[in-house]
Amino acid sequence: VQMCPRYPEPVPLDHPLPILKEALEKVDQMLRQRMHSSGLPAMSAIAIYNDTVLWTGNFGRRNGSDPTSGAPNEYTIYRIASVSKIFPTIMLYKMWEEGKVTSLDDPLERYVQNFVIKNPLGRLKDSEQRYTADGLVFLEKGSTPLKPSPVTLRRMASQLSGLPRRLRSTSLLWKGNTQDALELLKDDVLVADPGTRCHYSNLAFSLMAHVLADHAADGQYQRWISENILDRLGMEDTGFDITAPIRSQMAVGFYGSQQPAPLYDLGWYRPSGQMYSTAADLAKLAMVFLGTYHRRLLEPDTVKTMLTPLFKCSVEYFANKTGTPWEINEQLGYDVIRKDGDLDGYSATFSLIPKLRLSFIVLMAGPRPQGGDIVTQTYEYLIPAMETAFREADKSLVPPPNPIPYVGYYTYSNLTFYEIKVGIGGVLVMQQFGPHVEELIPEKYRTIKLHHLEDRVFQVVFDKEFPCVLHLGSASISLETQNGQLFNFYPFDRKGLSPGFDAPGLNTYNVVRVLRKPVFYS
């Protein structure tokens, strides 16, 4: 029997909980073992629930080639490579909130006049032209010129722009400027019609960042990021320029061959992959997306939009779905929203499961360990543990200010009957009764609690785990559908009582009060 809730709601947890402690010990053990077997020099990882750091793990040595070097910690600096792409995306959403960007779906040319690129895949669509002459229908096969799909800001931020991975004949170290880039694009071609295919592009993020900076930040992309994001969140060990003081705090990056990797500068492509950070700083950013950080960066609705998957990718792409700027894969029924970064000598993952209010961040001074993704493996331990912790936690339900208006007997079409009483702590308890119910529903599932939300609105809560569907002979009842539904009670009558309620999510209206407990005759 499938038990519910399938996806339990996050609740406040008093950590350390034995079940979470056990799962985190398994994560710790797995990471140690994978590091050891791959020869990775240094790793720092952190797990967050809501606004609480559940665990930090720091392994190896800050400098793998120096036996006297100390272990890293959560303040050790690593290059974060493409995790940097989160920052131009926040810039886009922030400028949208401030009205400096009119719409996320504005075409890029609204902000830079001379953006031109060939789009042969979007310009022509095979079609059959139908036209009538004296009632006869003629078909003419041919190609109709269509207005090509635009390269929009949101598509640029979600790997849906169709722009090539890089500007032609440039490497990631290219030192040109945005005008040079636009000049190069004039004779280049989109690799996909925008909005139709996931295609990874460093060019898209760098171009978007520089164009937005020219449009509304005096061309100073890095300064805008520092003032509007890093300073605001207190991300003191995050930035772009690898100076001597920064280098002294860094874990030394190595290739898989154990050779140290150079700390090269990405030039014009800096917005796509230049940044460095620490596990502690990225934990602050994770709390922003979980809505729990004490300093607000974006409005809650904006965060929701930013975390929403946009498009299902084809099987050859490395993620199931894409978002702004996320790679999204499903695991154990949850969307794992992540941004990976890989650059000579370093690899990093910033990940979230918004539905569980959970985040896992890992920074490494070398290539990712072979033999299965360590982030996926981490969530294999953490997801079931979090679900169990939520299911077992005591639910803190809110009683109404005054229970009297709701207490009494109710019926729906004289088929189902309900009694509402006052339970422990003033919380309302509702019991279903009547011949119809007694035949169908086992006694322990006939009682639910009503959690007061506001005014005269309550939410249905099953106290403990319950079967998602009750199968009773040929009939079946979905308890899963009932859990979490809203009851909207009617305004009080002259006696100060509510005459009934609706359950709009169950399409159930006019559940009305009856004066006394009904008596049933067989």
Stockholm file with secondary structure:
# STOCKHOLM 1.0

chainA/1-522         VQMCPRYPEPVPLDHPLPILKEALEKVDQMLRQRMHSSGLPAMSAIAIYNDTVLWTGNFGRRNGSDPTSGAPNEYTIYRIASVSKIFPTIMLYKMWEEGKVTSLDDPLERYVQNFVIKNPLGRLKDSEQRYTADGLVFLEKGSTPLKPSPVTLRRMASQLSGLPRRLRSTSLLWKGNTQDALELLKDDVLVADPGTRCHYSNLAFSLMAHVLADHAADGQYQRWISENILDRLGMEDTGFDITAPIRSQMAVGFYGSQQPAPLYDLGWYRPSGQMYSTAADLAKLAMVFLGTYHRRLLEPDTVKTMLTPLFKCSVEYFANKTGTPWEINEQLGYDVIRKDGDLDGYSATFSLIPKLRLSFIVLMAGPRPQGGDIVTQTYEYLIPAMETAFREADKSLVPPPNPIPYVGYYTYSNLTFYEIKVGIGGVLVMQQFGPHVEELIPEKYRTIKLHHLEDRVFQVVFDKEFPCVLHLGSASISLETQNGQLFNFYPFDRKGLSPGFDAPGLNTYNVVRVLRKPVFYS
#=GR chainA/1-522 SS CCEECSSCCCCCCCSCCHHHHHHHHHHHHHHHHHHHHHTCCEEEEEEEETTEEEEEEEEECSSTTCTTCCCCCTTCBEECGGGGGHHHHHHHHHHHHTTSSSCTTCBGGGTCTTCCCBCHHHHEEEEEEEEEETTEEEEEEEEEECCCCCCBHHHHTTTCSCCCSSCTTCCTTCCCCHHHHHHHHTTCBCSSCTTSSCCCCHHHHHHHHHHHHHHHSTTCHHHHHIIIIIHHHTCTTCBSCCCHHHHHHBCCCBCTTSCBCCCCCCGGGHHHHCCEECHHHHHHHHHHHTTCCSSCCSCHHHHHHHTSCCEECCTTSSSSEECSSCEEEEETTEEEEEEEEEETTEEEEEEEEGGGTEEEEEEESSSCCSSSCHHHHHHHHHHHHHHHHHHHSCCCCCCCSCCGGGCEEEEETTTEEEEEEECGGGCEEEEEESHHHHHHSCGGGSEEEEEEEETTEEEEECSSCEESEEEETTEEEEHHHHTTCEEEECCCCTTSCCCEEEEGGGTEEEEEEESSCCCCCC
#=GC SS_cons         CCEECSSCCCCCCCSCCHHHHHHHHHHHHHHHHHHHHHTCCEEEEEEEETTEEEEEEEEECSSTTCTTCCCCCTTCBEECGGGGGHHHHHHHHHHHHTTSSSCTTCBGGGTCTTCCCBCHHHHEEEEEEEEEETTEEEEEEEEEECCCCCCBHHHHTTTCSCCCSSCTTCCTTCCCCHHHHHHHHTTCBCSSCTTSSCCCCHHHHHHHHHHHHHHHSTTCHHHHHIIIIIHHHTCTTCBSCCCHHHHHHBCCCBCTTSCBCCCCCCGGGHHHHCCEECHHHHHHHHHHHTTCCSSCCSCHHHHHHHTSCCEECCTTSSSSEECSSCEEEEETTEEEEEEEEEETTEEEEEEEEGGGTEEEEEEESSSCCSSSCHHHHHHHHHHHHHHHHHHHSCCCCCCCSCCGGGCEEEEETTTEEEEEEECGGGCEEEEEESHHHHHHSCGGGSEEEEEEEETTEEEEECSSCEESEEEETTEEEEHHHHTTCEEEECCCCTTSCCCEEEEGGGTEEEEEEESSCCCCCC
//
